[in-house]
Amino acid sequence: MATIYLQESFPDPGTVRIQVEGVLDTEALQVLEEVCGRHLGHRRIRLEMGGVTHLSREARQFLKRILPQVQDISLSSHHRL
């Protein structure tokens, strides 16, 4: 089982910053989907994913799907959507 680390912070009342580190596989994706789901439509979401070491195909699909609703997604240089 891979380890994922997520931390939410609120730089202002209308924005949530979600820092993601580790392996974003199918199991970890469920956690990220739940966290994002709490904020979609209510806050601007900034995903900071520079610490992600692996993105599963399902994770890429999820990120592409929510991209229009997210203010910013930052990935490390070796990951592409």
C-alpha atoms as an extended CHARMM CRD file, in Angstrom:
* protein
*
        81  EXT
         1         1  MET       CA              0.0000000000        0.0000000000        0.0000000000  PROA      1               0.0000000000
         2         2  ALA       CA              1.3900000000        3.3700000000       -1.0510000000  PROA      2               0.0000000000
         3         3  THR       CA              1.3740000000        6.4040000000        1.1940000000  PROA      3               0.0000000000
         4         4  ILE       CA             -0.2540000000        9.6890000000        0.2680000000  PROA      4               0.0000000000
         5         5  TYR       CA             -0.0670000000       12.8890000000        2.2760000000  PROA      5               0.0000000000
         6         6  LEU       CA             -2.6670000000       15.6260000000        1.8780000000  PROA      6               0.0000000000
         7         7  GLN       CA             -2.7500000000       18.9050000000        3.7520000000  PROA      7               0.0000000000
         8         8  GLU       CA             -5.4750000000       21.5200000000        3.4170000000  PROA      8               0.0000000000
         9         9  SER       CA             -4.8960000000       25.1770000000        4.2140000000  PROA      9               0.0000000000
        10        10  PHE       CA             -7.0660000000       28.2310000000        3.6670000000  PROA      10              0.0000000000
        11        11  PRO       CA             -5.0940000000       31.2920000000        2.4960000000  PROA      11              0.0000000000
        12        12  ASP       CA             -8.3830000000       33.2270000000        2.4110000000  PROA      12              0.0000000000
        13        13  PRO       CA            -12.0530000000       32.3060000000        3.0350000000  PROA      13              0.0000000000
        14        14  GLY       CA            -12.7430000000       31.6020000000       -0.6460000000  PROA      14              0.0000000000
        15        15  THR       CA             -9.6610000000       29.5050000000       -1.4170000000  PROA      15              0.0000000000
        16        16  VAL       CA             -8.3620000000       26.1120000000       -0.3260000000  PROA      16              0.0000000000
        17        17  ARG       CA             -4.7910000000       25.0210000000       -0.9610000000  PROA      17              0.0000000000
        18        18  ILE       CA             -4.3600000000       21.2470000000       -1.0680000000  PROA      18              0.0000000000
        19        19  GLN       CA             -0.7860000000       20.0230000000       -0.8800000000  PROA      19              0.0000000000
        20        20  VAL       CA             -0.3490000000       16.4550000000       -2.1360000000  PROA      20              0.0000000000
        21        21  GLU       CA              2.7520000000       14.3010000000       -1.6800000000  PROA      21              0.0000000000
        22        22  GLY       CA              3.5150000000       10.6510000000       -2.3580000000  PROA      22              0.0000000000
        23        23  VAL       CA              2.0490000000        8.0970000000       -4.7520000000  PROA      23              0.0000000000
        24        24  LEU       CA             -1.3170000000        9.0350000000       -6.2410000000  PROA      24              0.0000000000
        25        25  ASP       CA             -2.6090000000        5.5900000000       -7.1350000000  PROA      25              0.0000000000
        26        26  THR       CA             -6.2030000000        4.3530000000       -7.3430000000  PROA      26              0.0000000000
        27        27  GLU       CA             -6.5650000000        3.9650000000       -3.5780000000  PROA      27              0.0000000000
        28        28  ALA       CA             -5.0750000000        7.3780000000       -2.7570000000  PROA      28              0.0000000000
        29        29  LEU       CA             -7.1540000000        8.9620000000       -5.5140000000  PROA      29              0.0000000000
        30        30  GLN       CA            -10.3150000000        8.1330000000       -3.5640000000  PROA      30              0.0000000000
        31        31  VAL       CA             -9.0520000000       10.3210000000       -0.7190000000  PROA      31              0.0000000000
        32        32  LEU       CA             -8.1660000000       13.2030000000       -3.0580000000  PROA      32              0.0000000000
        33        33  GLU       CA            -11.5740000000       12.9620000000       -4.7690000000  PROA      33              0.0000000000
        34        34  GLU       CA            -13.2880000000       13.1800000000       -1.3790000000  PROA      34              0.0000000000
        35        35  VAL       CA            -11.2370000000       16.1980000000       -0.2820000000  PROA      35              0.0000000000
        36        36  CYS       CA            -11.7570000000       18.0280000000       -3.5940000000  PROA      36              0.0000000000
        37        37  GLY       CA            -15.4550000000       17.1390000000       -3.5530000000  PROA      37              0.0000000000
        38        38  ARG       CA            -15.8920000000       19.0150000000       -0.2710000000  PROA      38              0.0000000000
        39        39  HSD       CA            -14.6680000000       22.2320000000       -1.9020000000  PROA      39              0.0000000000
        40        40  LEU       CA            -15.7080000000       22.0920000000       -5.5840000000  PROA      40              0.0000000000
        41        41  GLY       CA            -18.3070000000       24.7500000000       -6.2620000000  PROA      41              0.0000000000
        42        42  HSD       CA            -17.6880000000       26.4950000000       -2.9140000000  PROA      42              0.0000000000
        43        43  ARG       CA            -14.0340000000       27.5530000000       -2.9900000000  PROA      43              0.0000000000
        44        44  ARG       CA            -11.2340000000       28.1330000000       -5.4490000000  PROA      44              0.0000000000
        45        45  ILE       CA             -8.9770000000       25.0870000000       -5.3260000000  PROA      45              0.0000000000
        46        46  ARG       CA             -5.2040000000       25.2200000000       -5.6830000000  PROA      46              0.0000000000
        47        47  LEU       CA             -3.6220000000       21.7710000000       -5.9650000000  PROA      47              0.0000000000
        48        48  GLU       CA              0.0790000000       21.7630000000       -5.1740000000  PROA      48              0.0000000000
        49        49  MET       CA              1.3590000000       18.3860000000       -6.3110000000  PROA      49              0.0000000000
        50        50  GLY       CA              5.1050000000       18.9400000000       -6.6170000000  PROA      50              0.0000000000
        51        51  GLY       CA              5.7110000000       16.1580000000       -4.0940000000  PROA      51              0.0000000000
        52        52  VAL       CA              3.7770000000       13.5150000000       -6.0430000000  PROA      52              0.0000000000
        53        53  THR       CA              6.1320000000       10.7310000000       -7.1130000000  PROA      53              0.0000000000
        54        54  HSD       CA              3.6560000000        8.7660000000       -9.2670000000  PROA      54              0.0000000000
        55        55  LEU       CA              0.3250000000        9.5480000000      -10.9660000000  PROA      55              0.0000000000
        56        56  SER       CA             -1.8920000000        6.6440000000      -11.9730000000  PROA      56              0.0000000000
        57        57  ARG       CA             -3.8760000000        6.7870000000      -15.2040000000  PROA      57              0.0000000000
        58        58  GLU       CA             -7.0620000000        7.2120000000      -13.1470000000  PROA      58              0.0000000000
        59        59  ALA       CA             -5.5010000000       10.1220000000      -11.2420000000  PROA      59              0.0000000000
        60        60  ARG       CA             -4.5870000000       11.8530000000      -14.5140000000  PROA      60              0.0000000000
        61        61  GLN       CA             -8.1480000000       11.3900000000      -15.7710000000  PROA      61              0.0000000000
        62        62  PHE       CA             -9.5770000000       12.8450000000      -12.5510000000  PROA      62              0.0000000000
        63        63  LEU       CA             -7.2740000000       15.8760000000      -12.6890000000  PROA      63              0.0000000000
        64        64  LYS       CA             -8.1690000000       16.5260000000      -16.3340000000  PROA      64              0.0000000000
        65        65  ARG       CA            -11.8650000000       16.2700000000      -15.4510000000  PROA      65              0.0000000000
        66        66  ILE       CA            -11.7100000000       18.8210000000      -12.6090000000  PROA      66              0.0000000000
        67        67  LEU       CA             -9.2000000000       21.1470000000      -14.3130000000  PROA      67              0.0000000000
        68        68  PRO       CA            -11.9020000000       23.6330000000      -15.4730000000  PROA      68              0.0000000000
        69        69  GLN       CA            -13.1020000000       23.9790000000      -11.8540000000  PROA      69              0.0000000000
        70        70  VAL       CA             -9.6530000000       24.3360000000      -10.2620000000  PROA      70              0.0000000000
        71        71  GLN       CA             -7.7580000000       27.6190000000      -10.0030000000  PROA      71              0.0000000000
        72        72  ASP       CA             -4.3300000000       26.0050000000      -10.3100000000  PROA      72              0.0000000000
        73        73  ILE       CA             -2.6780000000       22.5900000000      -10.4640000000  PROA      73              0.0000000000
        74        74  SER       CA              1.0680000000       22.5740000000       -9.9960000000  PROA      74              0.0000000000
        75        75  LEU       CA              2.8950000000       19.3480000000      -10.8220000000  PROA      75              0.0000000000
        76        76  SER       CA              6.5600000000       18.4550000000      -10.7220000000  PROA      76              0.0000000000
        77        77  SER       CA              8.3510000000       18.7640000000      -14.0490000000  PROA      77              0.0000000000
        78        78  HSD       CA              8.3500000000       14.9980000000      -14.6750000000  PROA      78              0.0000000000
        79        79  HSD       CA              4.5300000000       14.6980000000      -14.5750000000  PROA      79              0.0000000000
        80        80  ARG       CA              2.1610000000       15.7650000000      -17.3310000000  PROA      80              0.0000000000
        81        81  LEU       CA             -1.6130000000       15.6850000000      -17.5830000000  PROA      81              0.0000000000
